[in-house]
Amino acid sequence: MASIKTPQPPSRSGKKPVTAYVEKTAHKQLRSLGLDLDKSNQDMIVEALNDYFSRHGLDRLA
């Protein structure tokens, strides 16, 4: 069976996925915080990466 390639959404153009494995409780807490803040995991992770970069004197590129 041949695989069907679906087009990439424009919002993902030029971007690469980043994967992290966290404890179940951390995942649950992140999901809960996102609901409380009305933010997606994507938005919170990008914000966290940018804060981390900035803390280490790097440009906020995420």
Helices and strands as residue ranges (DSSP letters): G 10-12, H 24-37, H 41-55
